[in-house]
């Protein structure tokens, strides 16, 4: 499987921001390759949030505890900033 292609789009004391670059017909998105991306950026993440601009231009977040424990936090279009967000667990799949 090919790796996601992304670039660093911003870095502050609180946040590391990535931008999904594609081309998505040849490479997975950050969302679909979250395990790979988390492993690659974990050494520079520290206590920062990991946010990314996905393939549709939506800013999303991966909640990272460590390299193997993370969740995607994806806001929906109808949410206001005070509403809870949809947490979907991103766990690696084992081959059968």
KOLNURO-299695 format. One record per residue: x, y, z of N, C-alpha, C, O, CB in turn; residue number from 1. Coordinates in pm, 1 decimal, decimal comma. Glycine has a CB too. Example, Ala and Ser with C-alpha at 12.3 -4.5 7.8 and 13.67 -1.06 7.14 Angstrom:
# residues 2
+----------+----------+----------+----------+----------+----------+----------+----------+----------+----------+----------+----------+----------+----------+----------+-----+
|      n_x |      n_y |      n_z |     ca_x |     ca_y |     ca_z |      c_x |      c_y |      c_z |      o_x |      o_y |      o_z |     cb_x |     cb_y |     cb_z |  nr |
+----------+----------+----------+----------+----------+----------+----------+----------+----------+----------+----------+----------+----------+----------+----------+-----+
|   1319,0 |   -569,0 |    780,0 |   1230,0 |   -450,0 |    780,0 |   1320,0 |   -330,0 |    780,0 |   1423,6 |   -331,9 |    846,5 |   1130,8 |   -447,3 |    904,6 |   1 |
|   1285,0 |   -225,0 |    708,0 |   1367,0 |   -106,0 |    714,0 |   1290,0 |      3,0 |    787,0 |   1340,9 |    113,8 |    803,9 |   1408,4 |    -59,8 |    572,5 |   2 |
+----------+----------+----------+----------+----------+----------+----------+----------+----------+----------+----------+----------+----------+----------+----------+-----+
# end
This chain:
# residues 96
+----------+----------+----------+----------+----------+----------+----------+----------+----------+----------+----------+----------+----------+----------+----------+-----+
|      n_x |      n_y |      n_z |     ca_x |     ca_y |     ca_z |      c_x |      c_y |      c_z |      o_x |      o_y |      o_z |     cb_x |     cb_y |     cb_z |  nr |
+----------+----------+----------+----------+----------+----------+----------+----------+----------+----------+----------+----------+----------+----------+----------+-----+
|     84,4 |   -118,4 |      0,0 |      0,0 |      0,0 |      0,0 |     88,9 |    124,6 |      0,0 |    188,7 |    130,8 |     71,7 |    -96,0 |     -0,1 |    122,7 |   1 |
|     52,1 |    221,2 |    -79,3 |    126,2 |    347,2 |    -83,0 |     94,1 |    429,5 |     40,9 |     -9,2 |    410,8 |    105,3 |     93,0 |    427,2 |   -211,2 |   2 |
|    184,6 |    520,3 |     72,3 |    167,0 |    607,2 |    188,3 |     92,0 |    734,1 |    151,0 |     91,0 |    775,7 |     35,2 |    302,2 |    642,5 |    249,4 |   3 |
|     29,5 |    794,5 |    250,9 |    -34,2 |    924,7 |    232,8 |     74,2 |   1027,8 |    202,5 |    185,4 |   1019,7 |    254,9 |   -117,0 |    965,6 |    359,4 |   4 |
|     41,1 |   1123,4 |    118,7 |    131,6 |   1233,1 |     87,3 |     75,4 |   1358,0 |    154,0 |    -39,5 |   1395,3 |    130,5 |    147,8 |   1252,8 |    -68,3 |   5 |
|    156,7 |   1422,3 |    237,0 |    111,5 |   1541,1 |    310,0 |    228,9 |   1634,1 |    328,6 |    344,6 |   1596,5 |    309,7 |     49,0 |   1503,4 |    447,2 |   6 |
|    196,7 |   1756,6 |    366,0 |    301,9 |   1853,6 |    397,1 |    269,4 |   1920,4 |    529,3 |    153,6 |   1926,3 |    570,8 |    316,7 |   1959,5 |    283,9 |   7 |
|    373,0 |   1970,6 |    594,8 |    353,2 |   2046,3 |    717,4 |    298,4 |   2183,4 |    678,7 |    358,9 |   2254,6 |    598,6 |    486,5 |   2058,6 |    799,6 |   8 |
|    183,9 |   2220,1 |    735,9 |    118,8 |   2346,7 |    701,1 |    127,8 |   2449,1 |    813,6 |     98,5 |   2566,8 |    792,1 |    -26,6 |   2322,4 |    666,0 |   9 |
|    167,4 |   2406,5 |    932,1 |    179,5 |   2499,2 |   1044,4 |    226,9 |   2429,0 |   1169,4 |    201,8 |   2310,0 |   1189,0 |     47,3 |   2567,6 |   1071,2 |  10 |
|    295,3 |   2503,3 |   1253,5 |    344,5 |   2449,7 |   1379,2 |    343,3 |   2560,3 |   1483,0 |    404,9 |   2665,2 |   1464,1 |    486,7 |   2390,1 |   1363,1 |  11 |
|    272,7 |   2536,2 |   1593,2 |    272,7 |   2627,3 |   1706,3 |    305,4 |   2545,2 |   1830,9 |    329,3 |   2424,8 |   1821,9 |    134,8 |   2701,9 |   1720,6 |  12 |
|    306,4 |   2610,0 |   1946,0 |    328,1 |   2537,4 |   2070,9 |    212,4 |   2442,4 |   2100,6 |    229,9 |   2344,3 |   2172,8 |    346,3 |   2635,6 |   2186,8 |  13 |
|     93,9 |   2471,0 |   2045,2 |    -25,3 |   2391,7 |   2074,1 |    -63,8 |   2293,9 |   1964,0 |   -134,0 |   2196,5 |   1990,9 |   -139,5 |   2482,6 |   2100,0 |  14 |
|    -19,2 |   2317,6 |   1839,0 |    -75,1 |   2242,7 |   1727,3 |     27,0 |   2217,7 |   1616,5 |    107,2 |   2304,9 |   1583,1 |   -194,2 |   2316,3 |   1671,1 |  15 |
|     22,4 |   2097,4 |   1560,5 |     92,9 |   2063,5 |   1437,4 |    -14,7 |   2045,6 |   1331,0 |   -104,0 |   1962,4 |   1346,6 |    183,0 |   1933,1 |   1453,6 |  16 |
|     -6,8 |   2123,2 |   1222,9 |   -107,8 |   2120,0 |   1117,2 |    -46,6 |   2060,9 |    991,2 |     58,9 |   2104,7 |    945,4 |   -164,2 |   2261,9 |   1089,5 |  17 |
|   -114,7 |   1960,0 |    935,2 |    -73,5 |   1897,6 |    810,2 |   -175,4 |   1928,8 |    701,2 |   -291,7 |   1956,4 |    730,5 |    -57,3 |   1744,9 |    827,8 |  18 |
|   -131,8 |   1924,3 |    576,1 |   -222,3 |   1939,6 |    462,3 |   -210,7 |   1813,9 |    376,1 |   -101,2 |   1775,0 |    335,5 |   -189,0 |   2069,5 |    379,1 |  19 |
|   -325,4 |   1751,2 |    348,8 |   -332,6 |   1633,3 |    264,2 |   -306,6 |   1675,2 |    119,7 |   -374,3 |   1764,5 |     68,7 |   -470,7 |   1562,7 |    278,2 |  20 |
|   -209,6 |   1612,4 |     52,7 |   -169,0 |   1656,8 |    -81,1 |   -214,8 |   1567,1 |   -195,7 |   -225,7 |   1614,4 |   -308,8 |    -21,5 |   1667,6 |    -85,7 |  21 |
|   -241,9 |   1440,0 |   -170,3 |   -280,9 |   1352,3 |   -279,5 |   -163,2 |   1325,0 |   -372,5 |    -49,0 |   1336,9 |   -328,2 |   -396,9 |   1413,1 |   -357,7 |  22 |
|   -184,5 |   1289,8 |   -497,0 |   -313,5 |   1269,9 |   -563,4 |   -383,0 |   1146,0 |   -508,3 |   -322,2 |   1039,7 |   -495,6 |   -294,7 |   1257,2 |   -716,0 |  23 |
|   -510,9 |   1161,1 |   -476,0 |   -582,2 |   1058,3 |   -401,1 |   -618,6 |    937,6 |   -485,3 |   -657,3 |    834,7 |   -429,8 |   -706,2 |   1116,0 |   -341,4 |  24 |
|   -607,8 |    946,0 |   -616,2 |   -628,8 |    825,7 |   -697,1 |   -506,6 |    733,6 |   -691,0 |   -512,8 |    618,4 |   -733,8 |   -659,1 |    864,0 |   -843,2 |  25 |
|   -395,4 |    785,2 |   -637,3 |   -272,9 |    705,4 |   -627,0 |   -225,0 |    686,4 |   -482,9 |   -148,0 |    594,3 |   -455,7 |   -163,3 |    770,3 |   -707,6 |  26 |
|   -268,8 |    770,7 |   -391,4 |   -224,2 |    764,1 |   -251,8 |   -344,5 |    777,8 |   -159,2 |   -439,9 |    848,3 |   -192,1 |   -119,1 |    874,7 |   -221,4 |  27 |
|   -341,1 |    710,3 |    -42,1 |   -451,2 |    726,6 |     53,0 |   -450,0 |    866,8 |    115,2 |   -347,5 |    934,9 |    116,1 |   -442,7 |    619,5 |    163,4 |  28 |
|   -563,9 |    907,2 |    166,0 |   -574,5 |   1034,3 |    237,2 |   -515,8 |   1019,0 |    377,3 |   -490,8 |    907,4 |    422,9 |   -722,3 |   1081,6 |    244,4 |  29 |
|   -494,1 |   1130,4 |    444,6 |   -449,3 |   1125,5 |    584,5 |   -551,1 |   1048,7 |    667,5 |   -513,3 |    969,0 |    753,3 |   -429,2 |   1268,9 |    642,1 |  30 |
|   -678,7 |   1071,4 |    643,1 |   -784,6 |   1001,9 |    716,8 |   -771,6 |    851,1 |    701,0 |   -783,0 |    777,0 |    798,7 |   -922,9 |   1048,2 |    668,7 |  31 |
|   -747,9 |    805,6 |    578,9 |   -739,5 |    661,8 |    551,9 |   -605,4 |    600,8 |    589,3 |   -594,5 |    478,8 |    601,6 |   -766,3 |    636,0 |    406,8 |  32 |
|   -504,8 |    682,2 |    607,5 |   -371,6 |    633,1 |    643,6 |   -329,0 |    690,0 |    778,8 |   -211,2 |    718,5 |    800,1 |   -268,1 |    670,4 |    534,6 |  33 |
|   -424,0 |    706,4 |    869,1 |   -396,8 |    770,1 |    998,4 |   -285,7 |    699,9 |   1075,0 |   -202,4 |    766,1 |   1137,0 |   -522,7 |    772,7 |   1082,7 |  34 |
|   -283,0 |    567,5 |   1071,8 |   -178,9 |    493,8 |   1145,4 |    -40,1 |    533,3 |   1095,6 |     48,8 |    561,7 |   1176,0 |   -199,4 |    340,7 |   1130,5 |  35 |
|    -21,1 |    535,2 |    965,7 |    107,5 |    572,9 |    906,2 |    145,0 |    715,9 |    943,2 |    258,6 |    742,2 |    982,8 |    102,5 |    557,7 |    753,4 |  36 |
|     51,3 |    807,3 |    930,7 |     78,8 |    948,7 |    956,7 |    114,5 |    970,1 |   1103,5 |    211,2 |   1039,9 |   1133,7 |    -42,4 |   1035,6 |    918,2 |  37 |
|     38,3 |    911,4 |   1194,2 |     66,6 |    926,7 |   1337,6 |    206,1 |    875,2 |   1369,7 |    280,3 |    940,4 |   1443,3 |    -38,7 |    852,0 |   1422,6 |  38 |
|    243,1 |    759,6 |   1316,0 |    376,9 |    705,2 |   1341,5 |    485,9 |    798,1 |   1289,5 |    588,8 |    815,7 |   1354,7 |    391,4 |    567,2 |   1277,1 |  39 |
|    464,0 |    857,5 |   1173,0 |    565,5 |    944,5 |   1113,8 |    582,7 |   1076,4 |   1188,8 |    695,2 |   1124,5 |   1202,6 |    530,3 |    972,8 |    970,5 |  40 |
|    474,0 |   1135,4 |   1237,2 |    484,4 |   1267,1 |   1300,5 |    495,4 |   1260,4 |   1452,5 |    522,2 |   1362,3 |   1516,2 |    365,2 |   1350,5 |   1263,1 |  41 |
|    475,4 |   1143,6 |   1511,7 |    479,8 |   1131,0 |   1658,1 |    607,8 |   1187,3 |   1719,6 |    600,1 |   1251,7 |   1824,2 |    465,7 |    985,9 |   1697,1 |  42 |
|    725,3 |   1165,9 |   1659,5 |    847,1 |   1219,7 |   1721,1 |    849,9 |   1372,7 |   1730,7 |    917,3 |   1426,6 |   1818,5 |    966,8 |   1173,4 |   1643,2 |  43 |
|    779,0 |   1443,4 |   1643,4 |    778,2 |   1590,0 |   1647,9 |    653,0 |   1645,7 |   1713,9 |    641,4 |   1767,0 |   1731,8 |    790,5 |   1646,2 |   1508,0 |  44 |
|    559,3 |   1559,0 |   1750,3 |    430,6 |   1604,3 |   1802,4 |    439,4 |   1657,7 |   1945,0 |    381,1 |   1761,8 |   1975,3 |    331,2 |   1491,6 |   1797,1 |  45 |
|    510,4 |   1589,1 |   2031,9 |    517,6 |   1631,0 |   2171,4 |    378,6 |   1635,8 |   2232,8 |    302,8 |   1539,6 |   2221,0 |    585,7 |   1767,7 |   2183,2 |  46 |
|    343,6 |   1747,4 |   2298,8 |    211,3 |   1763,9 |   2359,5 |    115,2 |   1840,9 |   2269,7 |      8,6 |   1883,1 |   2314,3 |    223,9 |   1834,9 |   2492,7 |  47 |
|    152,4 |   1859,2 |   2144,2 |     67,2 |   1935,4 |   2051,8 |    -50,8 |   1852,1 |   2002,2 |    -46,5 |   1729,1 |   2002,8 |    149,5 |   1984,9 |   1932,4 |  48 |
|   -156,4 |   1922,0 |   1959,1 |   -266,5 |   1859,0 |   1887,4 |   -218,5 |   1829,4 |   1746,1 |   -136,0 |   1902,5 |   1691,3 |   -394,6 |   1949,9 |   1886,4 |  49 |
|   -270,3 |   1722,2 |   1687,4 |   -242,2 |   1691,0 |   1548,3 |   -367,5 |   1720,9 |   1466,8 |   -467,4 |   1649,6 |   1476,5 |   -197,4 |   1542,2 |   1531,1 |  50 |
|   -361,4 |   1826,2 |   1387,2 |   -472,9 |   1864,8 |   1302,6 |   -429,0 |   1854,6 |   1157,7 |   -309,8 |   1860,2 |   1127,3 |   -522,4 |   2008,1 |   1336,0 |  51 |
|   -526,3 |   1839,4 |   1068,5 |   -493,5 |   1830,6 |    927,4 |   -607,2 |   1885,6 |    843,3 |   -723,4 |   1885,2 |    884,0 |   -462,9 |   1686,2 |    887,9 |  52 |
|   -571,0 |   1932,7 |    725,8 |   -668,9 |   1977,2 |    627,1 |   -685,5 |   1859,8 |    532,9 |   -592,6 |   1822,9 |    461,1 |   -623,5 |   2110,0 |    550,7 |  53 |
|   -805,5 |   1800,6 |    533,4 |   -825,9 |   1676,1 |    459,7 |   -843,4 |   1699,2 |    309,8 |   -832,9 |   1812,1 |    261,8 |   -946,6 |   1603,2 |    514,3 |  54 |
|   -869,6 |   1593,2 |    238,0 |   -878,3 |   1597,9 |     92,1 |   -993,9 |   1683,3 |     41,7 |   -996,0 |   1721,8 |    -75,2 |   -892,0 |   1458,7 |     37,7 |  55 |
|  -1090,0 |   1713,2 |    128,6 |  -1203,5 |   1797,7 |     90,0 |  -1188,7 |   1939,8 |    143,9 |  -1281,0 |   2020,3 |    131,8 |  -1334,5 |   1736,6 |    140,1 |  56 |
|  -1073,7 |   1971,3 |    203,2 |  -1048,9 |   2105,0 |    255,9 |  -1103,7 |   2128,9 |    394,9 |  -1105,4 |   2242,7 |    441,7 |  -1106,2 |   2205,0 |    164,5 |  57 |
|  -1148,9 |   2023,0 |    462,4 |  -1204,8 |   2034,3 |    597,1 |  -1093,2 |   2013,8 |    699,5 |  -1015,7 |   1918,6 |    689,6 |  -1319,8 |   1930,7 |    618,9 |  58 |
|  -1085,7 |   2103,1 |    797,0 |   -985,8 |   2089,9 |    903,4 |  -1037,3 |   1991,4 |   1006,6 |  -1146,0 |   2009,0 |   1061,7 |   -954,3 |   2227,7 |    969,4 |  59 |
|   -958,9 |   1887,5 |   1032,7 |   -995,6 |   1780,2 |   1124,7 |   -881,9 |   1758,1 |   1222,7 |   -776,4 |   1820,8 |   1212,6 |  -1028,6 |   1649,3 |   1048,0 |  60 |
|   -904,1 |   1669,1 |   1316,9 |   -803,8 |   1644,6 |   1420,1 |   -792,3 |   1496,1 |   1446,5 |   -892,0 |   1424,0 |   1443,5 |   -838,6 |   1719,4 |   1549,6 |  61 |
|   -669,7 |   1449,5 |   1472,8 |   -646,1 |   1315,9 |   1524,3 |   -607,6 |   1331,2 |   1670,6 |   -508,9 |   1397,6 |   1702,3 |   -535,0 |   1240,3 |   1442,4 |  62 |
|   -684,2 |   1270,8 |   1759,0 |   -655,0 |   1275,2 |   1902,3 |   -552,3 |   1166,9 |   1931,2 |   -583,7 |   1048,2 |   1922,5 |   -785,0 |   1255,4 |   1989,0 |  63 |
|   -430,8 |   1205,7 |   1965,2 |   -320,0 |   1112,0 |   1978,2 |   -276,6 |   1101,5 |   2123,8 |   -237,6 |   1200,7 |   2185,3 |   -201,8 |   1155,3 |   1890,0 |  64 |
|   -283,7 |    979,4 |   2178,7 |   -226,3 |    952,7 |   2310,7 |    -84,9 |    901,3 |   2293,6 |      6,3 |    943,2 |   2364,8 |   -312,4 |    851,0 |   2390,1 |  65 |
|    -67,1 |    810,9 |   2199,7 |     65,2 |    760,7 |   2161,1 |     51,4 |    703,8 |   2020,1 |    -55,8 |    711,6 |   1960,0 |    119,3 |    651,0 |   2263,3 |  66 |
|    159,5 |    646,9 |   1967,4 |    159,6 |    601,8 |   1828,7 |     52,1 |    498,8 |   1796,1 |      9,0 |    489,6 |   1681,2 |    292,4 |    544,9 |   1795,8 |  67 |
|      8,6 |    422,3 |   1893,5 |    -89,1 |    317,1 |   1866,6 |   -226,5 |    346,5 |   1926,2 |   -315,9 |    262,1 |   1918,8 |    -38,3 |    186,0 |   1920,2 |  68 |
|   -244,6 |    463,0 |   1984,3 |   -371,3 |    495,8 |   2049,7 |   -416,3 |    634,5 |   2005,4 |   -369,1 |    735,8 |   2057,1 |   -357,6 |    489,2 |   2204,7 |  69 |
|   -508,2 |    637,9 |   1909,0 |   -553,3 |    765,7 |   1855,2 |   -695,1 |    752,3 |   1801,4 |   -742,0 |    641,8 |   1774,1 |   -458,0 |    815,3 |   1744,5 |  70 |
|   -763,2 |    866,6 |   1786,3 |   -899,3 |    872,6 |   1732,3 |   -907,5 |    989,0 |   1636,1 |   -839,4 |   1090,1 |   1652,9 |  -1005,5 |    886,8 |   1845,8 |  71 |
|   -990,9 |    974,0 |   1535,7 |  -1018,5 |   1086,5 |   1446,3 |  -1130,9 |   1167,5 |   1507,4 |  -1230,7 |   1111,6 |   1552,8 |  -1055,6 |   1038,2 |   1301,9 |  72 |
|  -1115,5 |   1297,1 |   1508,6 |  -1217,1 |   1387,9 |   1561,5 |  -1258,8 |   1475,0 |   1443,9 |  -1190,5 |   1571,2 |   1408,6 |  -1163,1 |   1474,8 |   1684,6 |  73 |
|  -1372,3 |   1439,6 |   1383,8 |  -1414,0 |   1502,9 |   1259,5 |  -1540,6 |   1584,0 |   1283,3 |  -1644,8 |   1526,7 |   1315,1 |  -1436,8 |   1397,5 |   1149,1 |  74 |
|  -1534,0 |   1716,4 |   1268,5 |  -1654,3 |   1797,7 |   1286,6 |  -1750,8 |   1778,6 |   1170,4 |  -1709,1 |   1760,6 |   1056,0 |  -1617,4 |   1945,8 |   1300,6 |  75 |
|  -1879,9 |   1782,6 |   1200,9 |  -1980,1 |   1775,4 |   1095,2 |  -2024,6 |   1916,3 |   1059,6 |  -2009,3 |   2009,0 |   1139,2 |  -2101,1 |   1688,5 |   1138,4 |  76 |
|  -2079,2 |   1931,8 |    941,1 |  -2115,5 |   2065,1 |    890,7 |  -2220,9 |   2133,3 |    977,4 |  -2224,7 |   2256,2 |    982,9 |  -2166,4 |   2054,7 |    747,6 |  77 |
|  -2306,4 |   2057,3 |   1045,1 |  -2415,7 |   2116,4 |   1122,5 |  -2376,0 |   2152,3 |   1265,3 |  -2457,5 |   2208,4 |   1338,4 |  -2532,4 |   2021,6 |   1125,9 |  78 |
|  -2253,7 |   2121,7 |   1307,1 |  -2212,9 |   2147,7 |   1444,8 |  -2173,8 |   2292,8 |   1466,4 |  -2119,4 |   2359,7 |   1378,5 |  -2097,8 |   2057,7 |   1482,7 |  79 |
|  -2203,4 |   2337,9 |   1585,7 |  -2150,5 |   2465,8 |   1629,2 |  -2026,8 |   2434,1 |   1712,4 |  -2011,4 |   2319,6 |   1754,8 |  -2257,3 |   2549,9 |   1710,9 |  80 |
|  -1938,8 |   2529,2 |   1737,7 |  -1816,9 |   2499,3 |   1813,7 |  -1840,8 |   2441,4 |   1952,8 |  -1751,7 |   2376,7 |   2007,7 |  -1736,2 |   2623,1 |   1826,9 |  81 |
|  -1958,4 |   2462,8 |   2011,2 |  -1983,8 |   2413,2 |   2146,3 |  -2043,6 |   2273,3 |   2148,0 |  -2055,6 |   2213,4 |   2254,9 |  -2075,7 |   2507,5 |   2218,7 |  82 |
|  -2081,4 |   2219,6 |   2032,3 |  -2141,4 |   2087,6 |   2027,6 |  -2032,7 |   1979,9 |   2029,6 |  -1920,8 |   2003,8 |   1984,2 |  -2229,7 |   2073,1 |   1902,7 |  83 |
|  -2065,4 |   1861,7 |   2082,1 |  -1967,9 |   1752,7 |   2080,2 |  -1940,6 |   1709,3 |   1936,6 |  -2025,6 |   1723,3 |   1848,6 |  -2018,1 |   1632,9 |   2164,0 |  84 |
|  -1820,2 |   1656,4 |   1914,6 |  -1783,0 |   1610,9 |   1782,0 |  -1789,3 |   1459,6 |   1773,9 |  -1788,3 |   1390,9 |   1875,9 |  -1643,9 |   1660,3 |   1745,5 |  85 |
|  -1795,6 |   1408,6 |   1652,8 |  -1803,6 |   1266,6 |   1625,6 |  -1665,3 |   1204,0 |   1642,4 |  -1573,5 |   1236,8 |   1567,2 |  -1859,3 |   1240,9 |   1483,8 |  86 |
|  -1649,3 |   1114,3 |   1739,9 |  -1521,6 |   1045,8 |   1759,5 |  -1531,0 |    907,1 |   1696,9 |  -1611,9 |    824,5 |   1739,1 |  -1484,7 |   1036,4 |   1911,4 |  87 |
|  -1448,6 |    882,6 |   1597,1 |  -1442,7 |    751,6 |   1534,5 |  -1305,5 |    692,4 |   1561,5 |  -1203,5 |    753,6 |   1530,0 |  -1471,2 |    760,2 |   1381,6 |  88 |
|  -1303,1 |    574,1 |   1619,4 |  -1176,3 |    511,0 |   1652,9 |  -1107,6 |    468,2 |   1524,3 |  -1169,1 |    406,7 |   1437,2 |  -1196,9 |    389,9 |   1747,8 |  89 |
|   -979,9 |    501,2 |   1513,5 |   -898,7 |    459,6 |   1399,6 |   -798,8 |    357,3 |   1451,0 |   -694,6 |    394,0 |   1505,5 |   -826,2 |    582,0 |   1331,3 |  90 |
|   -829,2 |    231,7 |   1434,4 |   -739,5 |    127,0 |   1480,0 |   -688,1 |     49,4 |   1359,5 |   -761,6 |     29,9 |   1262,7 |   -810,5 |     32,8 |   1580,1 |  91 |
|   -563,9 |      5,4 |   1364,1 |   -510,2 |    -71,2 |   1251,8 |   -584,5 |   -202,2 |   1235,4 |   -621,5 |   -266,4 |   1333,7 |   -361,0 |    -97,6 |   1270,9 |  92 |
|   -606,2 |   -241,4 |   1110,9 |   -671,7 |   -369,6 |   1082,5 |   -565,4 |   -476,9 |   1065,7 |   -459,4 |   -453,5 |   1007,6 |   -761,1 |   -360,5 |    955,1 |  93 |
|   -596,1 |   -594,8 |   1117,9 |   -503,8 |   -707,5 |   1103,0 |   -545,6 |   -789,5 |    982,0 |   -664,6 |   -814,3 |    962,6 |   -501,2 |   -795,9 |   1231,5 |  94 |
|   -449,5 |   -832,1 |    900,1 |   -485,0 |   -914,8 |    785,0 |   -540,1 |  -1048,1 |    830,9 |   -500,7 |  -1101,1 |    934,8 |   -363,8 |   -936,2 |    693,7 |  95 |
|   -631,9 |  -1101,5 |    751,7 |   -692,2 |  -1231,7 |    786,2 |   -615,6 |  -1344,9 |    726,2 |   -652,1 |  -1461,0 |    744,8 |   -836,1 |  -1238,8 |    740,3 |  96 |
+----------+----------+----------+----------+----------+----------+----------+----------+----------+----------+----------+----------+----------+----------+----------+-----+
# end
